[in-house]
Amino acid sequence: MVLWPAVALVGFLVLTGLVIVMGASTTARYEQEQRAARAATPAPAGAEAVGVAQAA
């Protein structure tokens, strides 16, 4: 009588954990690809970071 609700609860928790793990790994991979793409793209010649003082 209590077995099926317990099985449903455990299954729900397992699937929720699986979704969280898959989402975290996918997000980490996406962020790594974005960082690599940003590092590979050179900044335009006239670009300067905000707040950087120029040497005279």
C-alpha positions in Angstrom: 0.0 0.0 0.0 2.8 2.4 0.9 5.2 0.9 -1.6 4.0 2.6 -4.8 4.1 6.2 -3.3 7.6 5.5 -2.0 8.7 4.2 -5.4 7.2 7.2 -7.1 8.9 9.5 -4.7 12.3 7.8 -5.1 11.9 7.8 -8.9 11.0 11.5 -8.9 14.0 12.4 -6.8 16.4 10.3 -8.9 15.1 11.9 -12.1 15.3 15.4 -10.6 18.9 14.7 -9.6 19.7 13.4 -13.1 18.2 16.6 -14.7 20.3 18.8 -12.4 23.5 16.9 -13.1 22.9 17.0 -16.9 22.0 20.7 -16.8 25.2 21.6 -14.8 27.5 19.7 -17.1 25.9 21.2 -20.2 26.1 24.7 -18.7 29.8 24.2 -17.8 30.5 23.0 -21.4 28.7 26.0 -22.9 30.6 28.5 -20.6 33.9 26.8 -21.5 33.1 27.1 -25.3 32.1 30.8 -24.8 35.4 31.6 -23.0 37.4 29.9 -25.7 35.6 31.7 -28.4 36.1 35.1 -26.6 39.8 34.3 -26.1 40.3 33.4 -29.8 38.6 36.6 -31.1 41.1 39.5 -31.0 39.9 42.8 -29.8 39.6 45.6 -32.5 42.6 47.8 -32.8 40.9 50.9 -31.5 39.2 49.2 -28.6 40.2 50.1 -25.1 38.9 48.9 -21.8 36.8 51.4 -19.9 38.8 53.1 -17.1 42.2 52.3 -18.5 44.6 55.3 -18.4 46.7 55.9 -21.4 50.4 56.4 -21.1 51.6 59.8 -22.3 
